[in-house]
Amino acid sequence: MRDRRGPHRQKPGPLGLWGAGASRRAGGPRDRTGAARGSSDHASALVRARTAREDTAHRRRKPGRSGIIDSGPEATPGGEAPARRAEHERGPAEACPAGRADDSRAPGGERLGRPLPEAVRQSVVEVAADVIGGLPADDVPAPLRPFARFERRKRAKLAGQHIAAALEKDAAFRGRVVEPLRRSQAALVEAVEGGDVPPAADPVRVAALAYLLRPAGWTGLVESARAELERSASASEEEAAERRVAALKEELAAARAGRSADADRLRAELRDAKAEVADLRRKLHDARTRFRAAEERADAVAAEAERKLAAARESTAAAEKELRRLRARAAQAEAAAEAAKRAAREGRNVDDVRLRMLLDTLVDAAQGVRRELALPSTIDRPADVVGGLEPDRQAHRALPGRALSDGDPQLLDRLLTLPRVHLVVDGYNVTKTGYGELPLADQRTRLLSGLGGLAAQTRAEVTCVFDGAELDAPVAIAAPRGVRVLFSRPGQTADELIGDLVRAEPPGRAVVVVSSDREVADAARRAGSRPCPSTLLLRRLGRS
């Protein structure tokens, strides 16, 4: 089969674009028919080019819309435009100063009637994008200078339209782009300029060189490349269609084979289904027979149950009648007992009044005798007059809330009702118990906010102690009203500071230490204060 790989299948590099690729195509698997066809196409292109050079000044033609790369402005119906005639009269140097000749028309007036083939356009843009990166800034056209710093692929992608426009209008820029190709692909460049293109050369590469060099008959080379690309695309479509037809034939054969197998399978399933239906009908008949027998037994049981229910209703009615009679007798007995109690209570009240009057009389008489005799209200006990040394008495300090356990939910509420109670809070112990996932600053802020509300509600003295042993300097905190905030000094723990606060209170004042630390609680209990778990304070703050 003929090798139908068209030029658009290859993606050569920019400067090495036409290196080994041409040799590969020349030595590739192209058959004799393809080579002969390419040779005749190139010969036809050369003939058309020579004919175009001879009568280009006399033809009238409509310009093609070239998109990004076009062949030049539209020619006037009466011949060349005045500006074109002026340029011919002045010459190339006078028409476009500074070496940038406006070559919207090629030598001999040649130009394309249609846009460049996409494969040719991409090759030209990639070569120019690679060359731009190595040119001095002054040699790069002004619209392309911002893209000179880009990477080659990015430059070709983003500046493709600008590169194409510069190549179309600027002959000097085209010459600088072709210069590296003259060194790397001298043979192919000479062949294109001389009009003797090898038959095995890649049409896309030949067309790209023809577009950049603009030799005599270059439009014919471009059109030959376009025709070759169209033939390759058509051949590819034909091959794809043939493969699709073959695949569809295989699918049809497989579908027919599958249909036969499905028909056999469905017949077998139909036979199995008929046998299953017959079996189900037999089972249904048996089930109906059993159902009728069960209905008869159920009717008999229901009749027996109805008879027993009627008998039970009769016995229930008799029992209810007896119950009403007994309740009436019980009500009469209760009324008689209440009357007896009332009579006894009235009699006892009279006796109590008489006894109280007698006792009041005796008390008044005794007080009168005590006043007349000037007797003291208290006397010493006999043991009080016996001399002896008494031991020193240890000061006793009552612990508030002694009767309640540490886990009692009412403990903290009872302690906060004591007069002038002092609440000492182990700050980090409470915050890490309740919301240890927060940062330390947020823990302090949340706890102090709750203690401020608690102090306002209970009017208790509240002191919150934080461990500041590892702090280089005191932390700036806005303490709420009624809450004292203390940090332990360097070298001192918060537990020691809490002990100092408890020992500083006078004996007899109620002091409550909130901490779940066993050492802090034991030390507070030994100092005469009442320890309270942190969970109770958290629960109390949650209700506020």
Order of alpha helices (4+ residues) and beta strands (2+ residues): alpha-alpha-alpha-alpha-alpha-alpha-alpha-alpha-alpha-alpha-alpha-alpha-beta-alpha-alpha-beta-beta-alpha-beta-alpha-beta-alpha
